[in-house]
């Protein structure tokens, strides 16, 4: 399967590695679903799973597995994935360097900033398989 041209920055790689290592499935991986939507252009969700699902492609980040469904592979092409931990938010961010953000509430020059979306720690779901 073809993998997207995605850049995962060191902070995001470290976050993903820790999420998998300290989960119930340390030999599994993170299943990352990113779809078009939301004000910034991206809507995302992730779970830690023991194995990829049918149709998932596997991206290896220094030995840590990331499972990408087909729709995510299309959306992630050209995206930079980072991890932000600040007093106001914490989680993965997805930035498309060549795309301007939504100008729903514009203040200042919004066109100078890249489009960005995030997934918070609160959106982690544990999937129990029987």
N, C-alpha and C positions, 0 to 999 in steps of 0.2 A: 504494500500500500504506500502511496505517496504521502510523505510528511510535509507539513507546511514550512515555509521559510519563516520561522519564529525565533526571536531572540529572547532567551531567558536570562535575566541579569542575576548576579551572584546572590543577592538578598532573596529573590524569589526561589532560586534553586535550594538555598538553605532552608527556607520555610517549607517547601515541598518535601525535602528530605526528612525534616523533623516530624512533619505530619504523618508520613508513612512509617517512620521508625518507631514512633510512640503510639501507634494505632494497634488495633486488634489483628491487623494484617501486615506485619513488618516486612514480609517478603512479597507483598502485593504491590499496589501502586495507587496513585491518585488519578481518578477519572475526572477529567476536566471538560465540562460542557460550556461552550461559549457560543451564543447565538446573537444574531442581529436584534437590536431592540433597545429600549430605554432611551433616555434623553441623549446620552453620550454616544450611542451607537452600539453598545455591547451589553449583553445580559449574561451573567455567568453563574455557575454553580459547580461545586466539586464534592466528591465523596472519596473515601478510601476504600478500596475494594481488593479482594484477594487475587483477582485475575481480570484480564480484559474481557469485555463482552463481545459477542459476535459482531464483526464489522469495525471494531476499534483498531486503530493503529497504535503502536507502542513507541513512545519517544523515550530515550534513555538520557537522563541527566546525571552524569558521573555515577552510573549504577542504580540510580533511583528511577523507577518506572512511572511514566505518565501515560494514561490511556486516553486516546482522543477519538471520539466518535466522528463520523464523516462530516456532520454539520460543523463541528468545531474546527476540523482541519481546514475547511474552506474559509471560515471567518478569521482564523489565526494567521493566515498568510500575510506576512509583512508587519506583524504586531510585535511589540516589545512588552514582555511580561516582567513586572517588578513587584517588590513587596514594600509596602509603606507601613510604618508603625509610628504614629504621632498621637498627640493628645486627643485629636478629633476623629481619627479613623485608623484602622489596622486591617490589612489584608492585601491580597493580590490586586495589582492594577494592570490594565491592558491599554496600551497607548499605540495609536497609529501615527507615526511621525509625520506623515504628509497630509493629515486630515484635520480640518478645523473643528472645534467643538460646537455643540449646540449653543445657540445664542438666546435661549429662552429668557434668561434674566441677565442681560448684558450690562456689565459695568466695566468701563475701560475698553481695551482693545482685545476682544475675545478671539479674533482671528489669529493672533500671534501664538496662541497656546495649542498644543496637540490635543486631539480627542482622547479622553481617558474614561475608563470605567473601573469599578472595583468589586471585589467580592469580600465580604467581611467574615471574620471568624464565627459570627453568629449563624452563618449559613451552612455550617458543616452539619451534615446529617450522617448518622450511622445507619448503615443498611444491614439488617439482620436477615440472613438467608437460612431457611430451614431445611 
